[in-house]
Amino acid sequence: MKFVDEATIDVSAGHGGAGCVSFRREKFIPFGGPNGGDGGRGGSVWAIADRNINTLIDYRYARRHEARNGEPGRGSDQFGAASPDIELRMPVGTMISDAETGELLVELLEHGQRALLVKGGDGGFGNLHFKTSTNRSPRQKTPGWPGEAKKLKLELRVLADVGLLGMPNAGKSTFIAAVSNARPKIADYPFTTLHPNLGVVRVGPERSFVVADIPGLIEGASEGAGLGHQFLRHLQRTRLLLHIVDAAPFDEGVDPVQQAKAIVAELKKYDPKLHAKTRWLVFNKLDMVPEEEREKRVKEYVRRLRWKGPVFSISALAREGLQPLLEAIHAHVAAEQREKPLPDLRFVTPTEPAPPAATDA
């Protein structure tokens, strides 16, 4: 299925039904009085977060969503029927903003979260509503109120604990395939990954975290080189970034240190907050380096980068050095969750809300 993380839609709520002017007319009842009912409420449009949906592809082609109008009132004290609401199911992590003003309306961060996008118009009043002791034959009525209409921009930012960052062919897809059940496309040419992939990493019983793999970033991405910055938004909700560096590039003229510096520079151009996020350095493909040279090469790279943070050496293909890295990641994520807990129902079955406490009459 094609991965779509942006869409623009038009939503329109239904108008309220008009009220009715009617009088009771029956044999032997000369003064039946008013019996015109009120109009029905127009349908509203709601957004609902659904963890079973992964992309916004449903809204790439179906861009117009209209609720029905409420029914008008009728005689014989009959009120118009209200129109049913429309529910738009969207992936967890969707941001909904006004396309004209740019104002952020809501973020869908929990499974089952509901948000009102546009409200349906209320129904108009029939002449039964205006009956009083002094106005026994009212002929007034009101039309239904119009429903709201908006043009909305939908933007999906995946919810993951760890994000993978690096050049094309650094081994990000091989890494996520080695530590989770995700099966991204893996090949020996750059830009194999064309859309984000998510994988759940099980470190132990009841110990897990989610990893997001995005397409590789290259120098000049801010000017549109490669796939540009269009997928970096998916790293903004992560708690940790793993900067994966190819320690043994095929081309001997490629300098991994310069590539790593270029990635950091592009990250800073895109979003300083994302650049300031906790980032670890992971050297990959060490199985292609002679064992006696591995430690020396990694130390040389770290010295040239002037890196002061955590450093890990792994081989995703050979499954070497993965377990210490995964244990450290889980410990970091668990500590972050304790300090800044976020609602996360991806692995928890929603429970029914507790009944309200009884009060004395």
N, C-alpha and C positions, 0 to 999 in steps of 0.2 A: 504494500500500500504506500502511496506517495506521502511523504512527510510534509505537512503544511503547518506553519507556525504563525501565519499572519492572514487576516481576512478582514474585509469591510462589509458590513451588512446594514440594511435599513429595516427598522422595526417600527411597527405602527399599531397602536392599541385601538380597540373598537370604540365607536361613539355610543353614547347612551341613547336609549330609545326615547321617543317623544311621549309626553303625557297625552291623555285622551279626555275630550269633553263629551260627556254622555249623561243622559238622564233616564231614570227608570220609567218605563212606559208599559203599564200592564192594565188590563181591564179591571175596573172597579177600584183602581188606585190612582186617583187624579194627581196627587202630589208625591210622586215616588222619590224625588230628590236626586242629587247627582250620584253617579256611580262610575265615573271615568277613572280608570286605574293609572298608576305611575308607569313610566317606561323602565325597561330593564337596563342593568349596568352592562357596559361594553367590556369585552375581554381584555385582560392585561397580558403582557409578555414577561416571562420570568426566565432567568438563567439558572441552571442547576449544574453543580460540579459532579462529574461522573468519573470515577477512577478507571472505568472500563474503556474509556475513550482516550486515544493517544495523540490525535492530531485534530486540526481544524478544517480538514478537507471537506466536511459536510457543508461548511459555510463559504467555501471558495466558489461553489457553483450555485448554491441556493442562497441568494443574497437578500431576498425580500421576504419578510415574515410579517403577516398581517393577522390580527385577531378580528373576530366578527363583531358586528354592531349588536347592541342589545335590542330586543324586540320592543315595539311601541306598546303602550297600554291600550286596553280595550274596555268596552262597557261591561256592565254586570260585575263591577268590582274586580275585574281581572287585570292584574299587574303583568307587565311584559317580562318574559324570561330573560335572565342574565346570560350573557354569552360565556362559553367556557374559556379559560385562560390557555395561553400557549406556553409550553415549557421547552426551552432550548437547552439541550444537554451539551456540556462543554468539558474539555479535559481539566483535571485539577492542575492549577497553576496558570489558568487563563487570566489575563488582565483585560478589563473592558473599560474603554475610555470613549469620550465624545469625540467623534471624528472632526467636528467643526471647531470646537474650543480647545481640544487637547486635554480636557479635564479627566482625571482618572476617576471612574465611577465606582468600581469594585474590583477586588482581587478574589478569585475563587481558590482558596487554599485548603479546604477540607472537603472530603467526599460527602455529598448530600447537601452542601451549602446552597441556599437559595438567595437570589438577589432580584429585586424588581427592576426591570429595565424601563418599561413605560407602563403607565397606569391607564386603565380603561375609564372612559367617561361615565359619570353617574347618570342615571335615568332622569328624565324630566317628570314633573309633577302633573298628575291629572286633576280634573276639577273636584274630585272627591277630597283632595288634599286641602282645598281652600274653603271647604264648608265650615261655616260658623253659625252661631245663633242669630246673627244679624244678616249674614249673607248665605241664604238658604239655597239659592240657585246660581252658584258661581259659574261663570263661563271662562274662567281663566285656565290656562295651562302653560307649561313651559317646555321648550325643546330639550332634548338630551344634551348633556355637556360633551364637548369633543374629546376624543382620546389623544394621548400624547404620541408624538412621532419623533424619532431620533435616527441619526446616522452614527453607527458605532464602529469603532476599530477594535478588533480582537487581536491580542498578542499572547502567544503561549511561551511561558518560561518554565521549563521542566523543573520538577522538584527532585533534587538529588543532594546527597551529602558531600560527595566528592566529585570534582570535575577534572578531566584530563586535558592538559594543555601541551602543545608541542608542534613541531614541524611535521609536514606530511612524511609518511614512512618512518616516523620515529618509533612505531610499535605500539601505538595507543589501542588500536583495535585488537592486536594480539594480546595485549595486557588484559583488556576487559573480557576477552574470550577465555583467558587462562584462569581468571579468578571468579567468573560467574557463568551462568547458563546462557548469556547473550551470545549470539552467533552473527556478528557483523561480517561484512565482506572483507576479506583479507587478500591482498595481492602485492606483487613486487613493483608497483608503480604508484606515483603520488596521487593524492586525492581519491583514494579508493573509497573513503567514507564521504558520502555526500549529504548525510543528514545525521542528527544526533542519535545515539544509541544508549539505552539505559540497561544496566545490569545490577541485580541484587547479589551482593557478596555475603555469603554465610561464613562467618569466622568460627562460630560454634553454636551450641544450643541457645536460642533466643539472643544471639549476638549477630547482627547484620547491619549493613549500610548499603546505600544506593550510589552507584558510580555512573556518571554521564560522560560519554565519549563524543566529542564534537569534531567536525572536519578540521584538518590541519590548518594552522595559521602561518603565513609567510610574510617576509618583509615587503612592505608596500600595501598591506591589506587595507589600510585606512584610505588608500586611493583606489581600492577596488581590485587589487591584484589577488589572484587565486579566487577563493570564495568570499573574500572580503571579511567584514566583521559581522555578517548577518546572523551567525550562530553563537556569537559570544554572549548574547543575552541569556543563554541557557546556563551560563556559569555564575550568574549574579546571585542566585539563591543558594549556592553551595556553601558549605562550611570550610572546605579545604580544597586547594588546587594542587594537583600533582603535575609538575613541569617535567615531562618525560623528554630526555635528551638521548639522541642516538650516539652512543659512545664508539661505534664502529661503522661510520658511513661507507657506502660502496665507493663513492668518489673520493679519492685521496685528497683532492683539492678543496674539499669542503671542511670548514672549521666548525666543529660543534659549539665552541665557545661563542663565536660570532653569531651563529644561528640562535643560540639561547639569548644573547643580548638583544637580537632583533625582535624576538618574541616578546620580551619584557617591554621593549620600547613601543611595540604595537599595542600591547595591553594598556600601557599608560595613556596612549593617545585615545583609546576607545573610552575608558572610564577609570579615573583615578581611584575610585572606591574599589573597583575590581582589582586594580594593581596593588592596592594596600591589603587585600585579603591574604590570609595565611597561605603560604606557598612552600611546598617542599620540592627538592630537586631529586629526580630519579634518573639514574643512568641505566639505559637499557642496552640489550644485545651484547652483554659482556661475554657470552659464550663464544663470540667471534674474535675475542681478544685472548692471546696466550695467557694462561693463568698467572705466570710470574710477572706479567706486565699490568695486570688489571688494577691493582692497588695504586701503583705509580701513576698510571694514566688518569685515574679518577682524582687523585690528589692534585695533579697538574691542572686539570680542568677546574677544580674548585678554587685553586689559587688564582688562576687567571680571571675567574668570575668574581673573585672577592666575596664568595658566598659564606654567610655566617649561619644559615639555617640548617635544618636537618638534611642529610644526604643519604640516599640509599642506592645500592648497586644491585641490579637484578638482570635476569634473562627471562623474559616472558615466554619465549618459545621453549626453552629448556626447563621452565618452572623452577628456576634457581633464585633464591633470595626473596621469594614472594611472601612466605609466612611471616617473617619479622615485620615486613612492611604492612601487611594487613592487620597484624596485631596493633601496631602503632597507630594506624589510621582509625581503627575502632576505638582505641583508648581516647584519641583526640576528639572524635565525633561524640562519644559518650560524655566527655567532659563539657563540650560545647552545649550539648542538649541539657545538661544539668544547670549550666549557667544561664543559658538563653533558651528555655523550652519553647518549642514551636508546636502548634497542633499538627499532628501527622497521623492520619487514619488510613494510611496505605496498607498497613498490615494488621489492622484491628477491625473486627466486625462491628459496625455501628450498633449501639444499644438503644433501646427505647428510653426516652426521657423519663425521669422519676416523676411520679404523680405529685401534684401540689399538696403541701401539708394541710391537714384538716384544721379548720378554725372554729372557734366557739361561735355559736349563733348569737 
